[in-house]
Amino acid sequence: MQISFKSKGEKLLATLYNETSLVGVVLCPPHPSYGGSRYDTRIVKVAKVLALHNISSLCMDYGSYGKGVNEVENVLDAISLMEKRVHSLGLLGYSFGAVVASNAVARAEIKGFVAMSILEKVNSLKANLNFDCPKLFVHGRYDTVARYSDFKHLYAETRGRKEKLILDTDHFYMENYPIIIDTASKRICQFFQEVLSK
């Protein structure tokens, strides 16, 4: 189901999978300048798996490019939209979207956060992982965009409850894609099923 919402004076579009559940997840796409949108195949795959397991999933678009800063506000407005529909909410971001989403978590009531292939920073916006809700990191061992060595440092510095799924793939999950993205989606679903039920 396509829906729209207002953010920073713009009308943004989103796709909602499973509109009947009382638990939900907002999914934040990769960099819009490189084709990142609510149609990104990786976040759509995750959204569909979540929806099949009775979790409403909102894949959102961003508004005008704002180097990550405006996009944080877009995510917060998407969260506000979902808070009217569900009583328990999670947040997922992929790549650029993971950095943006990490900065939105501290300003919202989020039960769980998933970072797929998180970067250390986008422009001047750094990943912010100083919040208490449970976190799951999904990362490729052969990632050359968000380098695995950088991720290991980021993960070590992350406080609170944290888990990781390290996959034998690259930043785009193209290495053995069907199996890899299926593995990632199932693990993400298990994580959200647990944290959103509390």
C-alpha positions, -999 to +999 in steps of 0.1 A: +000+000+000+014+034-010+010+062+015+023+097+017+034+120+046+047+155+050+083+162+060+102+195+059+075+210+037+076+182+012+053+153+004+072+121+007+061+087-005+064+053+013+052+017+008+036-001+037+037-038+038+011-054+061-010-025+073-029-045+100-002-053+125+002-034+158+040-037+157+061-021+129+094-012+115+105+018+094+131+009+068+155+036+056+171+031+021+206+038+010+220+070-005+194+087-027+221+101-050+230+065-060+195+053-066+185+046-030+147+046-026+119+027-010+122+002-039+157-009-030+157-046-035+174-053-001+151-034+021+120-046+001+131-082+007+134-076+044+101-057+045+083-086+028+097-111+052+087-090+082+052-085+067+048-122+063+055-126+100+029-100+110+052-069+113+040-038+095+069-025+074+072+010+060+098+015+032+103+052+029+117+077+004+137+107+015+130+143+005+154+167-011+190+156-005+204+172+027+237+154+033+221+131+059+209+159+081+175+165+064+171+128+060+172+124+098+141+147+100+124+126+072+130+095+092+116+111+124+084+121+105+081+086+091+084+073+127+056+097+138+034+084+110+040+048+121+035+056+158-002+064+149-006+028+135+014+006+159+022+004+196+058-010+192+082+003+166+117-007+153+140+010+129+163-004+101+187+014+079+209+002+051+243+019+043+236+057+042+203+048+057+219+032+087+238+063+095+207+084+092+185+060+112+211+058+140+208+096+145+170+093+146+169+066+172+180+089+201+151+112+194+124+086+192+109+058+211+124+028+193+124-008+206+151-021+183+176-010+157+191-029+128+221-015+108+228-032+075+263-023+062+266+008+083+291+035+074+311+054+100+298+087+087+281+104+057+296+138+050+297+154+084+270+132+099+286+104+120+269+072+130+254+076+165+252+044+185+250+059+220+214+047+227+202+019+249+177-001+227+189-035+214+210-034+182+216-059+154+244-053+129+244-071+096+277-066+076+296-081+048+331-095+054+341-083+019+326-049+022+349-023+006+324+007+010+318+003+047+350-015+053+348-045+075+379-033+095+361+000+102+329-019+112+348-040+137+360-008+154+325+007+153+310-024+168+335-026+196+327+010+206+289+004+206+274+002+241+244-018+253+229-049+240+243-057+206+244-086+182+260-091+148+256-112+117+287-113+095+281-126+060+305-136+033+294-109+009+301-073-002+284-040+006+256-047-019+249-083-009+256-094-045+279-123-035+255-153-036+226-128-034+195-150-030+209-170-001+227-141+016+197-118+016+174-146+027+197-153+056+199-117+065+161-112+063+153-141+085+178-130+112+165-095+111+129-108+114+138-129+144+154-099+161+124-077+155+100-104+166+118-106+199+123-069+207+089-057+195+070-081+216+085-067+248 
